[in-house]
Amino acid sequence: MQKPMFKEFMSDDEAVRAIEKLKMEVNTDNIYVITHDDGHTDRVADRTDANTVGIDETGFGVSIKNIFRNKGDELRAKLQELGFTEEEAEHLESQLDKGEVIVAVTEAPEGVSIKS
């Protein structure tokens, strides 16, 4: 599995601009938006047609476990399902705690980067 790429953004508008640029180079099925709040994640994803990390990415078993996890554990599990290591997931979850928006890309073509 190819390691996912990501970038952290302080605003929704920056994340939206980055996603719109990515859509010209990357299959939209491989672009994910993650925030600390499900409603916030859905709003950004809806603006850009980006994906959220759901049952398709995590599988049924992890999705059921996420119902009983605290938010931090749930976010780390979702990040790990995208291909981030446990340490990377912990770091990214701490950034989400600060209100950042994370744009992640799986299976990115070589030479593609996330730009705001």
C-alpha positions in Angstrom: 0.0 0.0 0.0 1.4 3.4 -1.0 1.9 5.8 1.9 -0.8 8.6 1.8 0.2 12.2 1.5 -1.4 14.9 3.5 -1.4 18.6 4.4 -2.8 20.4 7.3 -4.9 23.6 6.8 -6.0 26.2 9.3 -9.1 27.2 7.3 -11.8 25.5 5.3 -11.2 27.9 2.4 -7.5 26.9 2.1 -8.5 23.2 2.2 -11.2 23.7 -0.4 -8.7 25.5 -2.7 -6.2 22.7 -2.3 -8.8 20.0 -3.0 -10.0 21.8 -6.1 -6.4 21.9 -7.4 -5.9 18.2 -6.5 -9.0 17.2 -8.5 -7.2 18.1 -11.7 -4.4 15.6 -11.0 -5.8 12.9 -8.7 -8.8 10.6 -8.9 -11.4 12.2 -6.5 -12.0 8.7 -5.0 -8.5 9.1 -3.4 -9.0 12.6 -1.8 -10.1 12.7 1.8 -11.0 15.5 4.2 -10.8 14.9 8.0 -11.6 17.3 10.8 -12.3 16.8 14.5 -16.1 17.2 14.0 -18.2 15.0 11.7 -20.5 17.8 10.7 -17.5 20.0 9.8 -15.9 17.2 7.8 -19.2 16.7 5.9 -19.5 20.4 5.1 -16.0 20.6 3.6 -16.4 17.3 1.8 -19.7 18.5 0.3 -18.2 21.7 -1.0 -15.5 19.8 -2.8 -16.9 16.3 -3.6 -14.0 14.9 -1.5 -14.4 11.8 0.6 -14.8 11.3 4.3 -13.4 8.2 6.0 -16.3 5.9 6.3 -17.3 2.2 6.3 -15.8 1.7 2.8 -12.4 2.7 4.1 -12.5 1.2 7.6 -14.6 -1.9 7.1 -17.6 -2.9 9.1 -15.7 -4.1 12.1 -13.8 -0.9 12.7 -16.9 1.2 12.0 -18.7 -0.7 14.8 -15.8 -0.3 17.2 -15.7 3.5 16.4 -19.2 3.8 17.7 -17.9 3.0 21.2 -14.5 4.8 21.0 -13.9 8.3 22.1 -13.4 10.9 19.3 -9.6 10.8 19.5 -9.4 7.0 19.2 -12.0 7.1 16.4 -9.9 9.6 14.4 -6.7 7.8 14.9 -8.3 4.5 13.8 -9.6 6.3 10.6 -6.2 7.8 9.9 -4.6 4.4 10.3 -7.1 2.8 7.9 -6.0 5.4 5.3 -2.4 4.1 5.7 -0.8 6.3 8.3 1.3 4.8 11.0 0.2 4.8 14.6 2.7 7.7 15.3 1.5 9.7 12.3 -2.1 9.2 13.3 -1.4 10.4 16.8 0.3 13.5 15.5 -2.5 14.3 13.0 -5.1 13.7 15.6 -3.4 16.3 17.8 -3.5 18.7 14.9 -7.2 18.1 14.5 -7.7 18.9 18.2 -6.3 22.3 17.4 -9.0 22.9 14.7 -7.0 22.1 11.7 -8.4 20.5 8.5 -6.4 17.6 7.0 -6.5 16.8 3.4 -5.2 13.4 2.6 -4.6 11.7 -0.7 -4.1 7.9 -1.2 -2.6 6.5 -4.3 -1.3 9.8 -5.5 0.6 9.8 -8.8 4.3 10.5 -8.6 5.1 14.2 -8.5 1.7 15.4 -7.2 1.7 17.5 -4.1 -0.9 19.2 -2.0 -0.8 23.0 -2.4 -3.0 25.6 -0.9 
